[in-house]
Every structure is written in C-alpha cells, then in structure tokens.
Amino acid sequence: MEIDTRAAIVVDRLWRAYAPFQRGRNTSGDLTSMLAILVLAGFVEAEGEPEDEFVRRWSRAVAEARIGLSPLMDLRGAMRSAGRDTRFPVSDILNLGLGFLDGDDESGDVPWTAAFLTALKQRPTLTEAGLPEVGELLLERHVQEGTFLAGEFHTPRAVAHLLVALTSPEPGDRILDPACGAGGLLAAAARRITGSGRVDGASFEAYATDHSNPRMAMMNLAIHGVDRPTVRVADPVSLFRRRGVGLADRVVSNPPFNQRIEDVHGVDWPFGPPPEANANFAWLQLAWTRLSENGIAAMIMPPRAAWSSGAEAQIRRSMVNSGALLGIIALPPNLFAHTAIPVHIWILARDNSRHGPVGEANAVLFIDAGRLGVQAPRQPRVLTAGDVDRIGSRLHAWRRSPRATPDEAGFSRAVAYEEILKNEGSLDPRLYISVGQERPTRAADVSRMLDELDRHDEAMSGSSGDLRRSFGMCERLTRSGLETPLVRLRDIIGGTAGGGVGDATPGLLLAGPSGSLIRADDYVDAGVPVVMPKDLTGSGFSVESIRYVTEEKARRLDRFRLHRGDVVLARRGELGRCAVVREEQQGWVCGTGCFVLRPPAELNADYLAAYLRSSEARKWLDARSTGSMTMKTISLQVLEEIPVALPDPGTQQVFADAMTRLDEHERLLRERLSLTQELRRDALNGMLTS
C-alpha cells in the first residue's frame, strides 16, 4: 500500500474520531493540539526508550484512552517530560499556550483526546503512514470540512509543491516565508530538503500575520523535519524596516490579499510606495528586498495585481525595468477551499542576469495554466503531479536557455520588456498568450466517465439533503408568522428603510456607462473585463464571451468599477437577471446595459439578488418596462421604485443560504447533463479504440 494511501486511511480514522466532539465547543485550538500530539507521537517512536518518563506516560495515556478513561493527565505529563528533552523538535513547547496542556481537570475543553489517541494507535500506524503525510492531510481535512484559518488562506498541497518546484531550494539555503499561515509552504520546502532526516530550524525564517497561526505553523514544521522552528507575528512594513535579519536564498509565500497597511510612506521602497489600502505590492517588494544575489522568490498574488492601476501600475513598470521579474504563472480557479478565485504566481529574482545566459535576461516568461488540474464534484480543483512538473519544467528550461526554449501555443510565451511596457506594464498572461484549440490526444475513457457519473450521483444525493434542510428552515420561519415589510429599493439604498436594516449606511445604485463612454473600438483582446447583460448567469458571471478594455480605459471609468458585494443587474433583455460580485470580479467594469447596486452593509447582497431574480420581481419590472417584447428596458427611476420584501438580517441570511444551495444543486445537475452528453457522444469511439 502506498504511503499516501496509508496516510489517507489514518487521517480519515482520526477525523471520524474527532468530528463528533466539534459541536457546542470553541474548536479554534483543536488543530494545533492535534499537530502537537502528532509531534509527540513521532518523537516517542523515533527517540524514546522504555525507561524514558515521556514514553511511560505516553503508553499509559494510550492505555487509558483505549478503556474509555481520560488520558489528559498522562498526556500532559508525557508532553512536559518530552519538552524538557534537548532532542525534542519544538523548543519551549511548554510555554506556547497549547490548549490541551492547560488546566488540571480530567476533561478540560479537549474531550476528543481519548478517541483521537485510540484511533492513532490502530493499523496502519503513524510510522507506517508517514508523519509528514499524515500532518499534511489532517490539515487539509480541517480546511475542507469548514475550519477556516484566520487571516491567511491555507495553501493546498499541490500549489505548495509547485512553488517549491519553481524555486528549487537546496540544503544550506536560507528560506523565508513572511506570511506563513499554517506553515505549509515551508513544510513543503523542508520535505524537499530533508528527505528522511531533519534540518536546522535556523535555515527557516517564518512570520505570520495572524496571532493564532505561529503555534500551528511551528508544529507543522516540526512534523516535516525542521528542528526547533520559530515563527513570529509580523507585518510587511515592520519586516521591511528590519534590515538586520539577513538575506534569503529562497522566498515562498501566500500572503493575505488586498490587506490594508499603514505608515507606508516612512519606508524606502525600491520600486515605489504601495497604496495603504492594499499590501500586495508591499509583500512583493519585501520579498525582492530580502533576496540574496542568487535568490529567487515565488509569491502567490491575486490576478488584479497584474493589471491594477495607479501606484501599483507604476511599481510594476519599475519592477520590469529593473529586471526583478522572471515570470508570471496564471493558475486555474477553485484551487483553494471556500473560494473560487484564481491566483497568479510571481517569480522574482534579486538579479535577473544570474538566472540565465548572459545577454538573454530581457524578457518575462508568461505561463497560462488556467486549464490544468482535475476537479471532483463539490471538491476544490487539484493540480496533478504532471501539472506541477509541466509548469516547473517549462520555467527551468527557459531559465537555462531562453532562446532555445520555444513558446508553447496556448500555454507559455516569453515577452520582451518593451512589449510589456507598451501595454502599460500589464502582467496579465491572457494579454500575451493566445488560447488555441487543443486536439484530443486519445479516445474517451468510458470507465472514467462512468466513475465521474457515480461521483456526481453521490454529490447530488448530498446536495438534495442540504436543500431539504435549508428549505425546511425557510418553511419554519414562514410558519412562525414572519413579518416581511415591502420597502422601496430607493429607501433601502438610501439607508432610510428602517425596520429590518435599522440605521443602515447608504448604498449606491448606478446605471452603467453610456455608449459614448465605451465605444466599440475601446474593446481589446485582454485587459479589464466589462460586464454586459449577456455575461450575467442565473448564479454568477460567465466569461465565455466577455469583452475587455485596457487598464487605462478602466481608470477613466473608475466610478463604474465593481466592488465585492455589489449586485450587477441587467437593464435590458431578460429583466431580473443579476449576479453578486465576488473577490474574483473585484475591479471589473459595469458595462452599458447594466446597473450596479451596492447594498448597505446591513443588507445581504445574496438575498437581494435572489429577490430580484424572483418571479414577483420580474413581473413587476416587466410591467413597467419599455421597448419591444424581445428587448425590454427599464430605467434607473423604475428600478428605484421596485418594492423589496425586507425581513430581518438573520432571515435574509437563511433565505440567501437556501438559494445558494439551490445554485450549487443546479450546477451539479448541469455538470451531470454535460457528462452524460459527452458519454453518449464519445463512448462508442472510446470502446472501439480501446
């Protein structure tokens, strides 16, 4: 049995033992405590002798757990004894404030420890499954099951391995992550460097932006062979000012997107001060500044960093002119749990000329990996080992010999600095890489498609149960005598609705730009997306035929740019069609033919969108529309007058959740229909060729 398979079995067993104890408790410290127990278990198996106190206390804790007694007293004793041992991989663990080490009672607030220890000692064992593999999968299980890591996104394993493959750390390198979250990127680097041994913790420099993450990151790094790791809390400005901490050979990081920072003007930024409202370019400049002469950095960034305007555009141009950029890699959406936003990887070099042949360091490599990865129903997309190798191999081949590495249509292209600067410093890979039509390389795999149908059936069953529960809650609210006042949209937007929203902060209702502001010749092949009525779907935005304008043009249309939480509504055609702006649409432009509606903070945007899509709202709009039967139009004044059923915010959330689950159910149905049609079309050909 493969190690990953054994690790998956162990983690599934541990999770099923822990899951029943989640309800009615504060679970924020559970994952850190679990990782600490894994560190202790690994230390007992690797270094323990029968006469050691921590071995005796650990064995007694396991025996107590197996017969249903609380193991906490002996578990704490084992950890305290092990923590005093100079060989223990986490220094000062007794002073880190781990939840299960606090208190002298028998249960504390960690009632899951008996079940957890019992599950841990079953076959396959931790040694057989591999401690690093179990730690990684347990962390991902927590993320997938809805346990958010405050302040910083968890980086999926495949993405972490990709960043490590791109930077190729070696023994002796000093590696920095200035926003380490749970430590996943440094853990992946440690696995590459250490093999089966351990590595000096001084080789790793780690900081977290959220106070809840350092302990978790330290446990994660210890599990992955880093000896006595240290993680501190910091922010990009304070780190930038701390010049005495030395240089790094490799920087890998997934910092918080669009984070607000302060005091940026008191710092000597190499490429220009970033805006206080957005720390993206503070993180990028911090990474570049900390690189050694031969250093290389891989930083995860939101797509908008590649094309945003103002000070950020000037910083990009300065980075290009100075040769700080090696490459930009666009990854597919849905890689991260709880968000569909796609991301870019920025590859930075302190000295570009040291990473390629002399005289050839005058270009940036763009890779569009947006169509790579596989995705099971209701699961995040996953980059395969082949995907990681394809991306990494392309970058390394280009770095070794740019002129001998041809562009790959639809996937990669090296672009000279001059062309980038002519495009106002835009680093959006879509601007430089044309998507070609890929020819199928083999017949359809019938067995694979049938397996996909089985997974869809399972997902549909779970989705149906979720729908039933959500709408059951809606029905209970309705039967309880729910009072739903009708309020004009004008009053809601103006913050004068009263009732359900109280003293609301005013919102915004705006018609999209007129045709004179966006002419036909303003549209370009790539740039900032412009939303038209045809781009609004039943539950979101479609980019299949979306049009673009340049960043310069988008700046002139700044008042029409979209913000997260806005509702975009069609003003012509199929009335009532609308979508809520998410993180990935931040900065797009509301186009001609649409309204942009920014609800007050107290009004749920998803509820409002669901109401505007309802048959009652559509009938009201149709009755007051002008134009022909095939092209109905409503004015801003008409939309302002529409009466909206306005329950209290809690009820709004319940109804919004139900409609969100309905959208997800519809998505699954469409995917299943598409797969069935593919099977009908290709099955015979697949069977004949096989």
Summary of the structure (lengths in Angstrom):
residues: 690
radius of gyration: 27.5
end to end distance: 28.4
largest distance: 89.3
contacts: 2285
relative contact order: 0.07
helix: 46%
strand: 14%
